[in-house]
Amino acid sequence: MPKPKTELVKTGIPGLDKMFKGGIRQGSSILLSGGPGTGKTIFTMHFLLEGLKNKEPCMYIIYDTKNKFLDYADSLGLDLRSYADKGLLTVVEQPVAGRQLVGLSGPISLLRKKKVKRVVLDSLTMFSYVYATQDREYRQEIVNCINSMKDVTFLAVAENSESDLDTVHAKPEEFLFDGVLFLTRVREEASFERVLHVSKMRAQEHMLSIVPFSIGQGGIKVYPDQLPFSLIEQEGKKKE
């Protein structure tokens, strides 16, 4: 008998689901990696909003404040606040104090109680801050975190200072997740262009292209059928 098809979860980001041939596998763990200002938090907002629109309870675990996060969403025209007010979106503040990380036992208990379907963790950088000189403990904490999210579709954010897609070195945490998305900016003459690449998606077909995306009012839009102008320019110079 053929195996039943795994249900795909829509990301809610225009153009991105085409790169995943329809969406990401339900129950998968995805790492969203990129440098400052590359749009990671906005990506997570779209992911949550898509679930909320389908009446899926969602959770956002953040190391900032709830109000700052919701204000940011408001400024982009992404209405997460109304869902938070209704209780469908649970925003959990998890501060780090004195290099001590508040445990995830509270959020995990809450997500089970509320039957949460989507979880965002922003960000894994806080784990690296606490375990700066303890690589084994850092990896184990991430493994524990992923295992605790096995019944939800899990999206985690990580900072990455590398910007050259040709020389990016895989970090330890990337091997632990089912999927890895890399966001960066590439130079186009005197300006920069935002691009993304799906470097990994376990047990699922996906596009390997480097594609451009934009950020504006209403959030993010991905252009899966376009080649970044910056890359076209580089190819043109090579042929000269």
Phi, psi and omega in degrees: 000140178291146179290142178296142181289136177287135180292138179262139180257128178287141179277337182085001180261116182307124177094335186286321183297335176296328179291336179260011181059038175126339182150184178258153184295132178300135179085005180275163177247125185238135176255127178252108188245138179179167180279178179298137176079014181267357175101016184299311182296322179293323175303315182294326179297316178299316181301315179292315184298323178298317178293319181296322178297334178264016176064031176269125175298134183230158179225138176239116179259118191229148178257018173245203179257151180299315183295321179296319179297313182291325176298320179297316178298318178301319183295337180264356182080021179256108189277076174274335185299318183297324179288327176292321179295327180279346180091001179284330174253123177253119178256119183248121177274125181234081183287159173251127181232125178058039181061025176245129181266127176296132184299157180268005182299323179296306178300323181295317178298320181291320182292328177289320180296320183269000180056048182295140181256329181231136179229136173242133175245118182232092015208174177291346180302329180292328175295317181293331178292317181288320183251044186304325183246015183230080186299319181296316180294323179299311180296320181294322179295321178292318177301315179299320180296313180298317180298325180287345181255018187295341181263005180231168170270120194245126178239120180243145181256143176219142176281142177218120184276348181281137183241343181275111184295339181280341185235013181295131178260132181295137178264157184308319184293336183294332180285344186270341183264156177292323182222153178224125174247133181246125179249137178204182176235135178242149187283137174232093185055243185270004181231184180236153178238136179278133179222160176224158180215132174270102185274344182199140172205095188299132176060031180207137176289147177200159177288144179257004184291153167269119186235151179279156171215159182235155176236129179199194177300128185099353174103226189250145172225129180259143181243082187293342182259008182246147173266134179305136180303324181298323180286325176298318180297318180295318179296322180296321180292326180294330183275346182289000000 
